[in-house]
Structures are given as C-alpha cells and as structure tokens.
Amino acid sequence: MAKTLLSPWVTESAVAFLQIRCPACQNTDVIKHGSTAQGKQRYRCKHPSCPSQTFLVDYSHHGRVPEVKPHMLEMTLTGSGIRDIARVLHISPTTVSEAFKKSASAPTRQRFGHPPHGSKPDSR
C-alpha cells in the first residue's frame, strides 16, 4: 500500500481494489467466506440462483481448478490414458483417477432429469 504524506496529520492511501466475480454466474455480489487449510481466501456468491456456493480465486493445486475437468474428459474421449492426461495438464495421475472415480459414481440418469433405474414414472 502506497502512502503519501499530505501533512503531519493526514496521509493519503492508495489501495488496490480487486473485483471478484463468481465463476459460475459472473455476478459481483460476492462475500468472503473463511479460508482453506492452506490459507487461501474462500468466497461465497450471494446471488440466489447461482449454482456455485463457494469458490476460490487462487487454487493451490492445478487439478482442482474447475476449467481443468472438461479438458480431462475431452482427452479421455480422444483416447488418452490417465498418465498422458496428467503429463499434459501438469497434474498428478492420482488427481486424474480420483476425478474419473467421482464422475463414474455419479448417477447419470438423475443428472439429465430421468428417473433412476427401477423407479416407476409418475402417472399424473
């Protein structure tokens, strides 16, 4: 912070203001929401229809950045293996395999609005 001495009693402070935007909805109505174990500032979007609750601006691990996950999926569909994906994206092979395990265990039918397998549709 740069300080300029205007008189013995008054100092002018120049403060840098960083406007934070929610990565999901691009809204600027964001508040601080604690910190991570690594000391990174956590933020929360206050927009009521935002799908993202909390987010970080500066991630400690490159594999946790939300923009990396679509690249993992794209590389998988083109035939790349776990070690190749990890090498190209500069992340750990363990991070890649954990991301695939999480996405494989998520129910695909519920994500797309279909009822789970074995359930009967509503007869309205």
LODRENLO-566823 format. One record per atom (N, C-alpha, C): residue in one letter; x, y, z. Coordinates in pm, whole numbers, padded with zeros to 5 digits, always signed. Example, Ala and Ser with C-alpha at 12.3 -4.5 7.8 and 13.67 -1.06 7.14 Angstrom:
<nodes>
a+01319-00569+00780 a+01230-00450+00780 a+01320-00330+00780 s+01285-00225+00708 s+01367-00106+00714 s+01290+00003+00787 
</nodes>
This chain:
<nodes>
m+00086-00115+00000 m+00000+00000+00000 m+00092+00123+00000 a+00070+00211-00096 a+00150+00333-00106 a+00085+00443-00024 k+00164+00509+00059 k+00112+00619+00141 k+00185+00747+00103 t+00107+00852+00091 t+00162+00983+00060 t+00134+01074+00179 l+00236+01141+00226 l+00222+01231+00340 l+00177+01368+00289 l+00051+01405+00317 l-00002+01534+00276 l+00028+01641+00380 s+00021+01607+00503 s+00055+01696+00614 s+00094+01607+00731 p+00139+01663+00841 p+00174+01577+00954 p+00057+01497+01009 w-00068+01537+00981 w-00184+01468+01037 w-00264+01386+00936 v-00244+01412+00807 v-00325+01347+00704 v-00235+01271+00609 t-00268+01147+00586 t-00198+01069+00485 t-00299+01016+00385 e-00258+01010+00261 e-00344+00958+00155 e-00299+00816+00125 s-00391+00724+00125 s-00358+00585+00099 s-00414+00543-00036 a-00332+00477-00114 a-00378+00421-00241 a-00395+00271-00220 v-00518+00225-00230 v-00548+00085-00206 v-00593+00022-00338 a-00537-00090-00371 a-00578-00161-00491 a-00707-00237-00461 f-00805-00223-00548 f-00934-00288-00530 f-00948-00396-00637 l-00962-00518-00594 l-00976-00631-00685 l-01121-00675-00685 q-01188-00663-00798 q-01328-00702-00807 q-01336-00852-00834 i-01402-00924-00744 i-01415-01068-00753 i-01547-01101-00820 r-01543-01191-00918 r-01664-01238-00986 r-01681-01387-00960 c-01806-01428-00946 c-01837-01569-00929 c-01806-01641-01060 p-01733-01752-01056 p-01701-01823-01180 p-01822-01890-01245 a-01928-01914-01170 a-02045-01982-01225 a-02142-01886-01291 c-02172-01773-01225 c-02274-01682-01277 c-02220-01545-01315 q-02092-01520-01293 q-02025-01393-01325 q-02081-01273-01247 n-02150-01298-01136 n-02206-01193-01053 n-02096-01135-00964 t-02105-01007-00933 t-02007-00943-00846 t-02055-00933-00702 d-02171-00987-00671 d-02224-00985-00535 d-02164-01103-00458 v-02037-01086-00417 v-01957-01192-00357 v-01907-01144-00222 i-01907-01234-00123 i-01854-01200+00009 i-01745-01300+00047 k-01660-01261+00140 k-01559-01352+00192 k-01628-01460+00274 h-01575-01583+00267 h-01640-01695+00335 h-01534-01785+00401 g-01446-01726+00478 g-01346-01803+00550 g-01224-01831+00466 s-01144-01926+00511 s-01023-01961+00438 s-01002-02112+00444 t-00919-02162+00353 t-00889-02304+00347 t-00779-02338+00447 a-00747-02465+00458 a-00640-02507+00548 a-00505-02454+00501 q-00491-02429+00370 q-00367-02374+00317 q-00360-02222+00329 g-00465-02159+00381 g-00466-02015+00400 g-00521-01937+00282 k-00579-02003+00183 k-00636-01935+00067 k-00773-01880+00104 q-00805-01760+00055 q-00933-01696+00083 q-01045-01767+00007 r-01151-01801+00077 r-01270-01863+00017 r-01377-01755+00003 y-01453-01760-00107 y-01559-01662-00133 y-01691-01734-00153 r-01802-01660-00130 r-01936-01714-00150 r-02017-01616-00233 c-02087-01669-00334 c-02173-01586-00418 c-02307-01570-00348 k-02357-01446-00342 k-02483-01419-00274 k-02603-01420-00367 h-02580-01443-00497 h-02691-01447-00592 h-02776-01571-00564 p-02909-01559-00547 p-02991-01673-00506 p-03000-01786-00608 s-02987-01757-00736 s-03000-01865-00835 s-02865-01916-00884 c-02758-01884-00815 c-02624-01927-00856 c-02604-02075-00820 p-02556-02157-00915 p-02535-02299-00883 p-02412-02324-00796 s-02321-02229-00792 s-02199-02244-00713 s-02219-02179-00576 q-02184-02248-00471 q-02196-02190-00338 q-02069-02116-00299 t-01959-02188-00290 t-01832-02125-00254 t-01730-02153-00362 f-01628-02068-00368 f-01523-02087-00467 f-01396-02018-00419 l-01286-02052-00483 l-01156-01992-00457 l-01113-01915-00580 v-01035-01810-00561 v-00980-01737-00673 v-00844-01795-00710 d-00767-01834-00609 d-00632-01885-00630 d-00623-02026-00571 y-00625-02127-00656 y-00619-02265-00611 y-00474-02306-00584 s-00454-02390-00482 s-00321-02440-00451 s-00278-02549-00548 h-00374-02629-00593 h-00346-02742-00682 h-00414-02718-00816 h-00337-02728-00923 h-00389-02701-01057 h-00500-02799-01095 g-00499-02919-01040 g-00601-03019-01072 g-00737-02988-01013 r-00746-02896-00919 r-00874-02860-00858 r-00944-02745-00929 v-00877-02682-01024 v-00936-02571-01099 v-01052-02625-01183 p-01171-02565-01175 p-01286-02618-01248 p-01267-02626-01399 e-01183-02543-01459 e-01163-02545-01603 e-01082-02665-01650 v-01013-02735-01559 v-00929-02848-01597 v-01014-02973-01623 k-01125-02988-01552 k-01205-03111-01563 k-01262-03134-01703 p-01312-03032-01773 p-01356-03058-01911 p-01242-03103-02003 h-01120-03054-01976 h-01005-03097-02056 h-00975-03245-02031 m-00992-03289-01906 m-00972-03430-01874 m-01070-03517-01952 l-01197-03477-01953 l-01300-03552-02024 l-01272-03554-02174 e-01236-03440-02230 e-01208-03433-02373 e-01091-03523-02412 m-00987-03522-02329 m-00871-03606-02359 m-00904-03753-02345 t-00992-03788-02254 t-01034-03927-02238 t-01110-03974-02362 l-01198-03889-02413 l-01276-03924-02531 l-01191-03937-02656 t-01074-03873-02658 t-00984-03887-02773 t-00886-04002-02756 g-00898-04077-02646 g-00818-04198-02629 g-00694-04182-02544 s-00677-04071-02475 s-00560-04051-02390 s-00577-04128-02258 g-00467-04180-02206 g-00470-04251-02080 g-00451-04157-01963 i-00461-04212-01842 i-00450-04133-01721 i-00314-04066-01711 r-00207-04140-01738 r-00074-04082-01726 r-00048-03975-01831 d-00102-03996-01951 d-00087-03896-02057 d-00161-03767-02020 i-00284-03780-01968 i-00363-03663-01927 i-00290-03587-01817 a-00237-03661-01720 a-00166-03597-01608 a-00042-03522-01658 r+00030-03582-01751 r+00151-03518-01803 r+00118-03390-01880 v+00016-03395-01965 v-00019-03279-02048 v-00076-03165-01964 l-00162-03197-01866 l-00226-03094-01785 l-00144-03053-01663 h-00029-03113-01643 h+00060-03083-01530 h-00008-03105-01395 i-00074-03220-01382 i-00137-03258-01256 i-00098-03401-01225 s-00130-03446-01107 s-00095-03580-01063 s-00186-03685-01128 p-00132-03803-01161 p-00217-03911-01211 p-00324-03952-01109 t-00293-03938-00981 t-00390-03968-00877 t-00508-03872-00885 t-00482-03745-00913 t-00589-03647-00927 t-00680-03684-01044 v-00621-03727-01154 v-00699-03766-01272 v-00786-03887-01240 s-00728-03990-01178 s-00806-04112-01149 s-00916-04083-01046 e-00888-03997-00947 e-00991-03961-00849 e-01107-03888-00916 a-01077-03799-01009 a-01182-03727-01081 a-01268-03823-01162 f-01205-03923-01224 f-01281-04022-01301 f-01366-04110-01211 k-01315-04144-01093 k-01393-04224-00999 k-01515-04148-00951 k-01498-04019-00923 k-01612-03938-00879 k-01716-03925-00988 s-01673-03904-01111 s-01770-03887-01220 s-01836-04019-01255 a-01767-04131-01235 a-01826-04262-01264 a-01929-04301-01159 s-01911-04256-01035 s-02005-04294-00929 s-02128-04205-00927 a-02125-04092-00998 a-02241-04004-01002 a-02351-04066-01088 p-02475-04063-01042 p-02584-04122-01121 p-02611-04039-01247 t-02597-04101-01363 t-02611-04028-01489 t-02756-03999-01521 r-02847-04086-01486 r-02987-04064-01520 r-03045-03946-01442 q-03005-03928-01318 q-03058-03817-01239 q-03003-03684-01287 r-02881-03683-01343 r-02824-03559-01392 r-02902-03503-01509 f-02959-03590-01591 f-03027-03544-01711 f-03178-03540-01695 g-03229-03550-01572 g-03371-03535-01547 g-03452-03662-01563 h-03387-03778-01584 h-03457-03905-01595 h-03471-03968-01458 p-03576-04046-01435 p-03588-04113-01306 p-03482-04222-01293 p-03441-04256-01171 p-03343-04362-01151 p-03397-04495-01203 h-03307-04584-01239 h-03344-04714-01293 h-03426-04793-01191 g-03536-04850-01234 g-03620-04931-01147 g-03734-04854-01083 s-03736-04722-01093 s-03845-04646-01035 s-03953-04627-01140 k-04075-04616-01093 k-04189-04600-01184 k-04216-04452-01206 p-04244-04411-01331 p-04275-04271-01356 p-04407-04232-01295 d-04421-04102-01265 d-04545-04052-01207 d-04658-04064-01309 s-04775-04106-01263 s-04891-04117-01353 s-04989-04005-01322 r-04952-03884-01362 r-05036-03768-01336 r-05122-03736-01452 
</nodes>
